[in-house]
Amino acid sequence: MSTPVTYFIGGIASDERIFKHQMVAVENAVYLPFPKHDKQDTMETYVKKFIPFIDTTKAFNLVGNSMGGIMVMELIKHVQPEKVVLISSVKSRNEMPFILTHMKYTNAHKLLPGKGFIGFIQFGSLFKNEILKVPGMRRLAVSMAKSNDPDFLYWCVNAIIKWNGKEDYRKDIIHIHGTKDEMFPYRNIKNAIPVQGGTHSMLLIHHKEVNQLLAESLK
């Protein structure tokens, strides 16, 4: 029996480099680039643009990181992967922190344009010790952010804030999450496999632990 293809979807302000350690560790790994969005897209409508790039005639898995995990949760309404793995993400709106869910009503996030989001990453990364102490990590984070269309980044933030996802699409979601995740606090996450000390950047910084858990999850 052939090994299923495992499709990877990344988070906001990232590209295929976010999975640089996982793509070489997982057999038959395929990165799915972000399709071009339409301004009127919601998270629910946008994810359907991935479907033509997934061979649903053969067994496959889906892995999503951060925003990519949210997209995976919407995708499984339309496709039936063998395994579903979320990394540093949320399975439903209920797992989001209050500050994100509250923005749906204040629309404060709309004050930050796409280029401003890139600037936020450039500036904010200067104060993240875990990024600064890994050679080349800040340069990579900024480079990935700049590889994205600012209009798409603006759309992504709004789509995440407005997402009303629930976790009842299927009961066998595999969720790998860092105990020190600053974006989606571990205390809000249900039934996750913990990575001790893992932050929201653990795909790159705690990749050995993540890869081991991912390999076990995809067996």
C-alpha positions in Angstrom: 0.0 0.0 0.0 1.4 3.4 -1.0 2.0 6.1 1.6 -0.8 8.8 1.5 0.1 12.2 0.4 0.3 14.7 3.2 -0.7 18.2 2.3 0.6 21.1 4.4 -1.1 24.5 4.7 0.8 27.3 6.5 -0.1 30.2 8.7 -0.6 33.9 8.1 2.5 35.7 6.7 4.3 32.5 5.9 5.3 30.4 2.9 6.6 26.9 2.3 9.7 27.7 4.4 7.6 27.5 7.6 7.5 23.7 7.0 11.2 23.4 6.0 11.9 20.8 8.7 8.6 18.9 8.2 8.7 18.6 4.4 11.9 16.6 4.6 10.7 14.4 7.4 7.3 13.3 6.1 7.1 11.0 3.1 5.0 12.2 0.2 4.7 15.8 1.6 3.2 18.5 -0.5 3.0 22.1 0.4 -0.2 23.9 -0.8 0.5 27.6 -1.6 -2.2 30.1 -0.8 -4.6 30.6 -3.8 -5.4 34.1 -4.8 -8.3 35.5 -2.7 -11.3 37.5 -3.6 -12.2 40.5 -1.4 -15.6 39.1 -0.7 -14.2 35.7 0.4 -14.9 34.4 3.9 -12.8 31.7 5.4 -15.5 29.3 4.5 -15.5 30.2 0.8 -11.8 30.7 0.5 -10.8 27.2 1.5 -12.7 25.7 -1.5 -9.9 27.2 -3.7 -7.6 24.6 -2.3 -9.7 21.6 -3.4 -8.5 21.5 -7.1 -5.0 21.1 -5.9 -5.8 18.0 -3.7 -6.0 14.6 -5.3 -9.1 13.3 -3.5 -9.0 10.0 -5.6 -6.3 8.7 -3.4 -5.8 8.6 0.4 -4.3 11.8 1.8 -3.7 13.7 5.0 -4.1 17.4 5.9 -1.7 19.3 8.2 -2.4 22.9 9.1 -0.3 25.4 11.1 -1.9 28.4 12.8 -4.2 30.0 10.3 -3.6 26.9 8.1 -5.2 24.8 10.8 -8.3 27.0 10.7 -8.4 26.5 6.9 -8.1 22.7 7.4 -11.0 22.8 9.8 -13.1 24.4 7.0 -11.7 22.1 4.3 -12.8 18.9 6.1 -16.4 20.0 5.5 -15.7 19.3 1.8 -13.0 16.6 1.6 -12.3 13.5 3.7 -8.6 13.1 4.6 -7.3 10.0 6.4 -5.7 12.0 9.1 -6.1 15.7 10.2 -3.3 17.3 12.2 -3.4 20.8 13.6 -0.2 22.4 14.8 -0.2 25.7 16.9 -3.8 26.4 15.8 -7.4 26.2 17.0 -10.2 23.7 16.3 -13.0 26.2 16.9 -13.7 29.8 17.7 -14.1 28.7 21.4 -10.4 28.0 21.5 -9.4 31.5 20.4 -8.3 34.1 23.0 -10.7 36.8 24.1 -8.7 39.6 22.4 -9.3 38.0 19.0 -13.0 37.1 19.4 -13.7 40.6 20.7 -12.2 42.2 17.6 -15.1 40.8 15.6 -17.3 43.5 17.3 -14.8 46.4 17.5 -13.2 46.0 14.1 -10.0 47.3 15.6 -8.0 44.9 13.4 -9.1 46.8 10.3 -6.9 49.8 11.4 -3.8 47.7 10.5 -3.1 47.5 6.7 -1.3 44.6 5.2 2.0 46.5 4.9 1.5 47.5 8.6 1.2 43.8 9.5 4.6 43.2 7.8 6.1 46.1 9.7 4.6 44.7 12.9 6.5 41.4 12.3 9.7 43.3 11.5 9.5 45.4 14.7 7.9 42.8 17.0 10.5 40.1 16.2 13.2 42.4 17.7 11.7 41.6 21.1 11.3 37.9 20.8 14.3 36.3 22.5 13.5 32.8 21.1 13.7 34.2 17.6 16.8 36.4 18.2 18.8 33.6 19.7 18.4 31.3 16.6 20.7 32.4 13.8 18.8 33.6 10.8 15.3 33.1 12.4 14.3 36.8 12.4 15.5 37.2 8.8 13.4 34.2 7.8 10.3 35.5 9.6 10.5 38.9 7.9 11.3 37.3 4.5 8.3 35.0 4.7 6.0 37.9 5.6 7.3 40.0 2.7 6.6 37.1 0.3 2.9 37.6 0.9 0.7 40.2 -0.8 -0.2 42.9 1.7 -3.9 42.8 0.6 -3.9 39.1 1.3 -2.5 39.6 4.8 -5.2 42.2 5.4 -7.8 39.8 4.2 -6.4 37.0 6.4 -6.6 38.9 9.6 -10.2 39.8 9.0 -11.1 36.2 8.0 -9.6 34.8 11.1 -11.3 37.4 13.3 -14.7 36.7 11.7 -14.4 32.9 11.6 -17.2 31.1 13.4 -15.8 27.6 13.2 -17.0 24.8 15.4 -15.1 21.6 16.3 -17.8 19.1 15.6 -16.9 18.3 12.0 -15.1 15.2 13.1 -13.9 13.8 16.4 -10.5 12.4 15.5 -8.6 15.7 15.0 -4.9 15.4 16.1 -3.9 18.7 17.7 -0.2 19.4 18.6 0.2 22.5 20.6 3.0 24.3 22.5 2.5 25.0 26.2 3.9 28.5 25.8 2.0 29.5 22.7 1.6 33.2 22.9 -1.0 33.5 20.0 -3.4 30.7 21.0 -2.8 30.0 24.8 -2.5 26.4 25.6 -5.1 26.8 28.5 -7.8 27.4 25.9 -7.0 24.3 23.8 -8.9 21.0 24.3 -7.4 17.5 23.9 -4.1 18.7 22.5 -0.8 16.8 22.5 1.6 19.2 24.4 5.0 20.3 23.4 6.6 21.5 26.6 7.9 25.0 26.2 6.7 25.2 22.6 5.7 28.6 21.4 3.8 29.7 18.3 7.0 29.4 16.3 7.7 25.9 17.4 7.6 24.4 13.9 11.0 26.1 13.4 12.4 26.2 16.9 11.1 22.9 18.4 11.1 21.0 15.1 12.6 17.8 16.5 9.8 17.4 19.0 7.1 18.4 16.5 8.5 16.1 13.8 8.5 13.2 16.2 4.8 13.8 17.2 3.8 14.4 13.6 5.4 11.1 12.5 3.6 9.3 15.2 0.3 11.0 14.3 0.5 10.1 10.6 1.2 6.4 11.2 
